Amino acid sequence: MELLKKIESDFQEAAKKAQKIKKRVLRNLKSKIQNKKIELRAKGKEIQEKDLFQLLKKQAKKHKESIELFQKGDRNDLVEKEKKELDILSKYLPDELSDKKITEIVNNVIKEIGEKSPRVFGQVMGKVMKKVKGRADGNKVKKIVEKILKQ
């Protein structure tokens, strides 16, 4: 798997160049990946690229939540630390979809369903999330869907 190889080679490079933060983030990520491999092996499965992206998204989400909490607590030192770590992780994630692209997908799903009212919110969300899987934040999608259905 390309992503796994990239993470491993970047870790080796960070270790050689004594990049402490990058090395720590990638070591933690490798540990999480190893745990996921063990978990999947117990179920008779192998780790897939989608599993890696899920893991990366989960880690990135944790960092984003930490940044918000530290900002509320006025801990700018920790905010900077979390932002640096998030930047490192973000390099391995697929590009996020723009609001314009998400809006386009939502409008197409609403046309498929054939109804535009708040009653179909659940249906729209379900179909949109399948189409944007891993490339858009659920909260962002929710806001866009709500806005369009209220129009």
N, C-alpha and C positions, 0 to 999 in steps of 0.2 A: 504494500500500500504506500502510495506516494506521500501522503500526509504523515504517516508514521515515520517514514525515512527522513522526511524534512525535519520533524521535531527532534529526532535522534541526532541528526547531523548538526542542527542548530545548538543543541545541548552540548555536544562535543566542542563546537567552536566557542561557545560561551565559557566553557570550562578552561579552554586553552588561553583565551583572552582575559580571563579573570573578571568576567562581567557578572558580578554577584547577583544582581536582581534578576537578570535573564536566566541565569543558571538555576536560581531558586525556583522561579516560576515554572521553568521547563522540567525540573526535577519533580516538583509537585504534580505537574500534568502527567509526566511519565508514570508516576505512582498511581494516579487515578486510572490511567489507561490499563496498567497492569491489573489493578483490582477488577476493572470491567472485564478484562480477558478471562480472569479466573471465574468471575460470576457467570459469564456466558459459557465457558467450558463446562461448568457444572450442569448446564442445561443442554449440553451437546452441541453448542453453536460456536462459531468463530466470530471474532470481532470484525465488523464491517465499517466502511467509511462513514455511513450514516450514524453508527454508534459513536464514532469519534467526534463528529460534528455536534451530536447531542451533548456529549460530555463537555466539549468546548463552550457551547452555548450556556450550559449550566454554570460553568466556572465564570464566564463573562458576566452572567446575570448576578452571581454572588458579589463580584467586584463592583458592579454598578450599584447594587443595594448598599454595599459598604460605603461607597462614595457618598450616597445620599445621607446615610446615617451620620457619617463623620462631618459632613457639611452642616447638618443640623446641630451637631455637638460642638461646632466651631473648632474642629481638630484638623486644621489645614495641613499639618505635617503628614497625617495619615491619609488625607485626601490625595495628596501628591503621590504617596507611595502606591495607593490603590490604582490611581490613574496610570502610573508607569507600568504596573503589572497588567492592567487591562489593555494597554497599548500593545504589549508583547503578545498577549493571547489573541488580540484582534487580527493579527497578521495571519493566523491560521484559519480564521472563520471565512465563510463565503461572504461576498458583499451583500449588504442589506439592500432591500428593495426601497426605492424612493416612494414618497407619499403618492406621487402621481401614478406610479405603476400599481401600487396597492389599490388606489381608487379605481383604476381601470379594471383590475381583477374583480373588485367588489361589484362594479356596475355590470360586468359580464355575468357574474353569478346571479345577480338579481334578475337579469334578462332570462337566464336559464330557468329560474324558479317561476318567473312570470307574475310575481306580486311584489309590490314595494310598500311594505308597511312594517311597523315595529313588531308585529306578530311573527314575522319570518326571521327575526334576528338570529335565533339559534341555528336555523337551517343555513343562513348566509354565512355565519361565522364558521360553522363546521366545514362547509365546502371551500371557503376562502383559505382557512388554515391548512387544509390539505394541499392547496395549490401553492402556498407561500412557505411551506414547511422549511424551517431552518433559515429562511431568508428575511423574515420580518418578525418584529416583536409583537406578541399577542395583544398587549395593551394598546399599541399603536393601531393595529388592525381593528380592535374593538371600537376605538374612538372614531375611526373613519367610517366603519359600518353604521354606528349610531348616527353620525352626522348625515350620512346619505339617506338612511331610512326615515329620518325626521323631516327631510325636505319635501 
